Amino acid sequence: MKTMKKALLAMCCLLMVAGAAWAVDYTSMSTEDLSRMRGTLNNASQPEWDAFHAEWQKRLGQMTPEQRQQYIGPGRGRGMAMGRGMGRGMGWGAPPTGGTTGTGGGSNNN
C-alpha cells in the first residue's frame, strides 16, 4: 500500500511539473498580442489567467501615458481588471425593483 501511495504522489508531482512546462509564456509575446488577448481568457485556468494578468500589469507599468491610452483606451485601467469576477454572483447587485417584499409568494409585477 505504501508503494502505491508513493507512485500516486510521484505521478501527481509529474503532472504538476508538466502542466507548468506547457503553460503559455506571455513574456515572449508582443504587447500587441497581449492586448488582442484581453477579454478572451474567460475559460482560462486560474494560473494561466494570473500569468497573463501579471505580464499585462508589468507592461502597463512600463508604458507612457500615450501608450497606455493606445492599448486600454482613455479613462480605463482602474478597478476590476479585464472584468474578472464581474457578473459572477458576487452578491453586490442592486436589490430587485418594484413589487412587494416579504414571503407572500406571488408575482412582483404590480
C-alpha positions in Angstrom: 0.0 0.0 0.0 2.9 2.4 0.7 4.4 1.9 -2.7 1.0 2.7 -4.3 0.8 5.9 -2.3 4.3 6.8 -3.4 3.6 6.0 -7.0 0.4 8.2 -6.9 2.3 11.0 -5.3 5.1 10.8 -7.9 2.6 10.8 -10.7 0.8 13.9 -9.2 4.1 15.7 -9.0 5.0 14.9 -12.6 1.6 16.2 -13.8 2.1 19.4 -11.9 5.5 20.0 -13.4 4.4 19.0 -16.8 1.4 21.4 -16.6 3.8 24.3 -15.8 6.0 23.3 -18.7 3.1 23.5 -21.1 1.8 26.9 -19.8 1.9 29.8 -22.2 4.9 32.1 -21.9 3.4 35.5 -22.0 6.7 37.2 -21.5 7.8 36.3 -25.1 4.6 37.8 -26.6 4.5 41.3 -28.1 2.4 43.9 -26.3 0.1 44.0 -29.4 -0.5 40.2 -29.0 -1.3 40.6 -25.3 -3.6 43.5 -26.0 -5.6 41.4 -28.5 -5.9 38.5 -25.9 -7.5 40.8 -23.4 -11.1 39.6 -22.8 -10.6 36.2 -24.4 -9.3 34.4 -21.3 -12.7 33.7 -19.8 -12.2 30.0 -19.8 -8.5 30.0 -18.9 -7.3 28.3 -15.8 -6.6 30.5 -12.8 -2.8 30.0 -13.1 -2.9 30.9 -16.8 -5.1 34.0 -16.2 -2.8 35.0 -13.3 0.3 34.7 -15.5 -1.4 36.8 -18.2 -2.5 39.4 -15.7 0.9 39.7 -14.1 2.6 40.2 -17.5 0.0 42.7 -18.7 0.3 44.7 -15.4 4.1 44.7 -15.8 3.8 46.0 -19.3 1.3 48.7 -18.3 3.6 49.9 -15.6 6.4 50.4 -18.2 4.2 52.3 -20.7 4.0 56.0 -21.2 0.5 57.5 -20.7 0.1 57.7 -24.5 0.9 54.0 -24.9 -1.5 53.1 -22.1 -4.2 55.1 -23.9 -3.4 53.3 -27.1 -3.8 49.9 -25.5 -6.5 50.3 -22.9 -8.3 53.5 -24.1 -9.0 56.7 -22.3 -10.3 56.6 -18.7 -9.8 52.8 -18.4 -7.4 50.7 -16.5 -8.7 51.1 -12.9 -11.0 48.9 -10.9 -11.6 45.2 -11.6 -9.1 44.3 -14.3 -10.5 43.0 -17.5 -13.9 42.2 -16.0 -12.6 39.3 -13.9 -15.3 38.4 -11.4 -17.9 40.8 -12.8 -21.3 39.2 -13.2 -20.3 36.0 -11.3 -22.7 36.3 -8.4 -20.6 38.3 -6.0 -23.7 39.3 -4.1 -23.3 43.1 -4.5 -26.0 43.6 -7.1 -28.9 46.0 -6.6 -32.0 44.8 -4.9 -34.9 43.9 -7.1 -37.1 46.8 -8.1 -40.9 47.1 -8.0 -43.4 44.8 -6.4 -43.8 43.8 -2.9 -41.4 42.4 -0.4 -41.9 39.6 2.1 -42.9 36.0 1.9 -46.3 36.5 0.3 -45.3 34.3 -2.6 -47.0 35.8 -5.7 -45.7 37.9 -8.5 -43.7 41.1 -8.1 -45.3 42.7 -11.1 -47.7 45.2 -9.7 
